């Protein structure tokens, strides 16, 4: 089996999804090849860029090799200004390539003005005309080499982000045209969200042979006629150890899938009914140390929606841990300074925290399960322990108005010394959300849309939210410096290197 992680997405760490599947397949005696097409494809675009005549493009082309080397070196991250210039120059090379194809493409995103990843007809059109895809000159050469060398019985694509969708289908269309007898498998987080929508109509039935929603281990084992023998750790063999856009190998690891809380009204996990499943803390530690011995990572990235309290405690008690970061729910444990110091000793460099709002009524209406007193104490303890925080805020939820949004601004201002980074998001109503039933919704034209338009019950619509964020929140003298901390494009993936 050949498993592919397609372009375009951030290329700073290896794809955990196909590594996890490879670990399961290989442990059950099945031959499996993993291919990070995203990394190779983006490097191809960077290398093939040519100056457009302006001074910036000439400088970016001239310094391309030096900037790539710098981004892979720890020294660059000691100078935020130099880092920002290197990222901007490399990103500009990809933007130049995109302009020639009427695309908005960069180091973190891919948007086509003519084709939408939210329309199945456009994805099928991308499959019918793969030669129109910006990556075609690369994958039409690379895929035949790979298929000739590996001769797989199945080829699978891991589709997790909208930015990957059009190129994924272009690659599938190419495979189907050139290798019509080769079965194609499609899975991943984005496909799962599509298939969990009650309005799903199987629009790709004539193109894709096997569609997999949710965890793919059991369906893939069934395809290769193997019986499940339980948990297997990810296997990164076959993926690059060097070459990612980071100052060393970042090891991604998922200790769970779904969310243990799974009650937040705004969350797609809740709307889609994704089940929660977790690996025991003892098994996780064993996996991590074995993988660390194999890959020599500089950083461990927990991919969980929220690292479980049991795993956090296990990390504190284990003395062999490498530097790490990930998402955590705010719990009473994080208000304990000694516990936070234990996390820091365990290697914790940064915690991502979904605080969402600075108004308790809004949090309660969301069923977030946290109180603002606990938030305040946790931020203080983490700051004192030396752990950076990447705080996520959500504006425009049905219970919020300008008054509540200003309370969120006040919360951030009060704790500006304890908040290292900020992520600001405007609420999107999940199309399957139970909340949508009680609101006036406009519907959407795209058959694969994950969200629905709605009229805010308090008049706090997206236009008003954007005005507040641009004219008040981002200009607050205590908040603006925090926003400037965020690494451009790579955001939380590179943030731990600046802590």
N, C-alpha and C positions, 0 to 999 in steps of 0.2 A: 504494500500500500504506500502511496505517495501522498503526504499531507502538506498543504501549502497555506502559508500565511500571506495573503495578497496585499498589494499596495492600495491606498496610501494611508499610513498611520505614523505616529511618532516612532522613530527608529533608534531608540536609546536602550532597549533591552530586548532579549529574545522573546519570541511569542510563547507564552506559557501554555496556551490551549493545546497546540499541536504537540508540545513537549510532554504534556500530561497524557495525551492519547498514545503517543509513541511509547511511553513507559508502560502503559497497560498492554499494548499489543506485543511489544518485545518480551515482556515478562511471561506472556502466554505463548511464546514460541512463534509469533508471526513476524515476518520481515517488514520493517517499516522505515521509510525515508522521510525526513522532515526538511522543508525548504522554506527559508525566510525570503520570499520573493519581495516583500516590502523593502527590506534593507537593500537588496541588490537593485531593485527598481529605482529607488530614490537616489542611490549613488550613481546609477546610470544617467539619470537626468542631470545631476550636478556636474558629472564629468563631460556631458555632451553640450553644456550651455556655451553659448558664444556671445561676446559683447554686442550690445545694441547701439553702441556709439556714445553713450553717456559715460561720464567719469566713474559713476558708481559701478556700472556693469564691468568696465575695464578693470577697476580695482578688485572687484569680486572674483573675476576670472583669474587675474594675476595671482591672487592670494588664496586660491581654492585649496591647494594641497596643504598650505601652511595652516589654514583655518580648520581643515579636517583634522590635522594632526593636533592642533591646539585643543579642539573640542574633546579629543580623546586623552588629554593630559590633565592631571589634577592641578597643575600650576595655573591654568587659565581661570579656574573657578575662584582663585584668590583675588581676581580683579574683575568685579562686575562690569565695569565699563568695557574692558577688552572682550569679555565674554559676550556682551550684547552686540558688539561690533562684529565678532566672528559669526554669531548666529544670524545676524541681519544680512551679512554678505553671502553666506551659504544659502539662506532662504531666498535671497534675490536671484540667485542662479536658477532655482526651481521656478520662481515666478516668471523669469524670462522665458523658460521653456513652455510654461503654461500659456503665456500671451500668444505664442505662435499657434496654439490650438484653441484659442478663445476660452481658456480655462482659468479659474482661480485655484491655483494649487500652491501649497507651501509645505514646510516641513511637518505640519500637523493636520493638514486638511486638503480636500479635493472637492471642487464644485464645478459643475458643468452648466453653463447658462442655457444649454439646449436640451439637456437630458437630466431628469430628476431621479435620484435613487429611491424616491418614494412612490414612483409610478412603475408598476410591473411592465407596462408596455414599453417604457423607456429602457428598462433593464434588458428586456428581450431584444430591443433594437440594438443595444450595445453588444449583445451576443451575436446578432445577425451580421453586424459590421465591425468585427474586432479590429480591423485595420485602421479605424478612425480613433482608436484609443491612443493616448499619448505614450503609453508603455509598450505599444505593439512592436516597434522595432527591436525592443529588448526581449520581450517574452516570446516572440515568434522565432527568435534564434535560440534562446535559452531553454525553452521547454522541450524542443526536439532533442537537444543534447541530453537532457535529464531523462527523458523517457527512453531514449536509446540505451542509456547506461543502466537504468534501474529496471526497465520493463515491468512496471507495476501492473497488478491485476485490477486495482481500483485507484482513482485519484480523488482526493478530498480537498475541499476548500473550507477554511475557517473564516466565516464572515461575521465580524463583530461590530464594525462601525459603518455608518453611512458613507464615510469617505472611502471605504473599500469597495462599495457595492458595484459601481459601474465597471471598474477594472476587473473585479471578480467575474462578472458576467461576460466581459470581453474575453477573458482567458478561458472561460467555460465554452463560449462559442467557438473559439479557435480550436480547442480540444475536440469538440464534437465534429467540426468540419474536417480536421486532419486525422483524427483517430476515432472514427464513429463507433467502433466496437468497445471502446474503453469506458466502463461505467464511471459516472461522476457522482460524488457524494457532496452535499452541501450542508453545513452545520454552523454553529457559532451563535453568539449572543444576539446579534441583530436578527438572524433568521428565527431564532426562538421567539423573540418578541413578535415578529410577524405572525408566526404560526399559532401563538397563544391568543391572538385576536379572534373573537367569535366570527368576525366577518371574513376570515381567511378563506380563499377560494382555490388554492393550489394552482396559481397562475404559471408555475414553472414545470408542470407535470410533463410537458412534452420535451423539455430540455434537460432537466436534472433527473438522474435515475433514482437517487435516494436522498430524501430530505430528513434531517435529524433535528428535533427540538430538544433543548435541554442537554443534559450530560450525554456525551457520545460514546462512552466506553462500552456499554452493553450492546448498542446497535452495531458498532464496528466489530466487536467480537463475534456477534451473530453472523455478520457478513463473511467473516473469514472462518466461520464454523469452529469457534473456540468457546469453551465454557468459562464463565467468570470464576475467578479464584480469589476475589477480594481486592483490597487496596494495593496499588503499586505506586511507587514514587515516580515523579516525572523523570524523563530521560532527555537531556539536552545534547546528547551525542549526535553529531551531524549538523548542529547549528553553530554558527561562528562563535569563537571565544573572544575574538577581537573584531574591530571594525564598526561596532555600534557607536552611535553619537553620544558617548558618555566617557568619563575618565576611568574606565575599567569595566569589567563584567558585572552587570547587575543581575542578581538571581531572583526572578519572580516566582512566587509560590502561593498557591491558594490552599488554605487550611480548611476552607468551607465553601459551600455554594448556597445561594439564597441568603436570607437574613434571619437571624435568630429572633429579632424583635418583630419584624414583618407586620407592623400595624400602622406605620406612618401613612396617612391618607394620600399624600402627594407622590408616593414612591411607586415606580413601575413594578418593582418586585411584588408589592402588595396587589397592584391591579392585575398583574399577570398570574398571580397565584403560584409563583415559583417556590417549590418546597425547599426547606432548609436541611442541609446535610453537612456534618462536620467530621473531620478526622480527629482522633484522640490526640491530646497534647503530647503524650509520650511518642506516638507515631510521628507527629509533626517534627519534633526535635530530632528524632532519628533520621528522618528524611533530610532535614536541613543540613545536618552535619555531614551526612554522606554526600549530598550534592555540593556542599562547600568544599569538601576534599577533592571532588572531581573538577570543579570549575574555578576555584580560587576567586570568589567574588569580592568586590570591594563594598557591596551593599546588598542587603536582602530586602526585597519588596514584597510585603504581604498584600495579596490581591483581594482579600476578603472584604465584603461589604462592611463588616465590623469584626475585628479580631476578638475572639471570645474571651471573657474574663478568665476562664480556665487556662487558656493559652498564654495570656498575659502573666498570670501567676507562674506558670511553668517557665516562661522566659526569664522572669526575675530569679527563679531558683537555679537556673542553668548558667554556669559560668563560662561556657565555651562559645557564646554567641558572637556573631559578626555584627557590624553596624546594620541597623534595620529601621524600616518605617512602614506605616500602613494606617488604615482607617480604624478608629475606635469609637464606640459609643461612650458618652460621658456617663460614668457610673460613680458610685460612692468611692470606689477604690482610687480613682484618679484625683480625689480630693485629699488623699492621704500623702503627705509629703514624703514619708519614708518609703511608701510603695513607689512613688514616682522616681525617687532616687534609685530604687532598685531597678526600675525600668531603664534608667539612664546607664546604670552599671552593666545592664544586660546588652547594651549596644543601641538602645533606642535613640535615634537622632531627631525624629520628627513624628508627630501624630497628626493625622488628618481628622478633623472633628466637624461633624454636621450639626452646627448649632441652629442654623436656619433663621431664627428670629430672636429679637430681644424683648418680645412681649409674651408674657406667660399665657394669656388667653389664646393667642395665635398658636403657641406650642401645644396647648391642651386641645385645641380644635383639630390640630394635625394628628393628635394622639402620638406625639413625639416621645413621651415618656421621660422627659427630663424637666427639671425646674431651674430657674435662673440663679438661685442661690448656689446650687450644685455647680452650674456652669462657672460662676465667678470663682468658687473655691478651687475648682479643677484647673482653670487657667492660671491661677496664682501658684498652685503647687507645681504645675508643669514648668512654669517660668523659673521658679526657685530651684527646681531639680536640673535645669539646663536642657530641657527638651523643647525643641521648636514646635510651633503649632501652625497648622495650615487650616484655617477656619472657613467653612462653607456656609454661605448665607443665601436665603431664598426669598425673593421679593415677589409680591403680586399674588399670593395665595388668596383663596376666597375670603378668609377671615381677616385679612390685613387691609388697612387703609394707610393714608399718609401719616396719621398719628402713630400707628404701630410701627411703621417703617422708621420714623424718627427715633422711636425707642431702641430699635436695633442699632441705629447710628450712635445713640448715646451709650449703649452697651459696649460697642467697639471702642469708642473714644475713652471710656473709663478704663478699659483693659488694653490700651494701645501698646503698653510695654510688654504684655504677655502674648500678644498675637503677632506672629512672625510674618505670615502670609494670609491673603484673603482671596476667596473665590466668590464672586458675585454672580448669581443666576436669577433670571426672571422665570417665574413659574410657568410650566407647560402642563396642561391637564392631560394625564394619560387617557388614551381613548377608551380603555377598559375600566376606568376608575368608577367606583360607586358614587363618588361626588358629582360626576357629570350628570347623573340622572336628576339632580335637584337644581340644575342651573340651565340657563338659556344657552344652548350651544348652536354654532353655525354649521358644524360639520366641516369636512375637508374634501377637496377634489381628489387628492392622491389616495389610491387604494391601499397603499402600504404605510400611510402615515401612522406614527406612534402616538400622536397627540391630537386633540380636538380643540377648535377655537371655542371660547366661551365669553359671555358678557359678565364682567365682574359685578357681583351683587352690590358692591359699595362704590362702584364707579372708578375703582382703582385699576384701570386698564393698562395695557402694556405701554402705551404712549406716555401716560402719567408716571408710570414707574421709571421709565427711561429718563424722563425729565428730572425726577428726584435724584436718581443715581448720578446723572451728569452734572447737575447744577448744585446739589447739596452734598451728597454722600462723598463722592470722589474728591470734592474740593475742601473737605473738612481738614483743618491743619494737622490734626493728630492721626487722621486716617490716610491721607494722601501718601505719606512716606511708607506706610505698610504696603500699599498697592504698588509702589515703585519697586518693592523688593522682589516681586514675582518674576521669575525667569521668563523671558519672552518665548512664546510658542511651546516650550517644553514644560513650563509651569511646574506642577508638583513632581514630575518625574526627575527634574534636575534640582528642585528646591533643597533636598537634603545636603547637597554639596556646598550650599552657601550657609549652612547652619553652623 
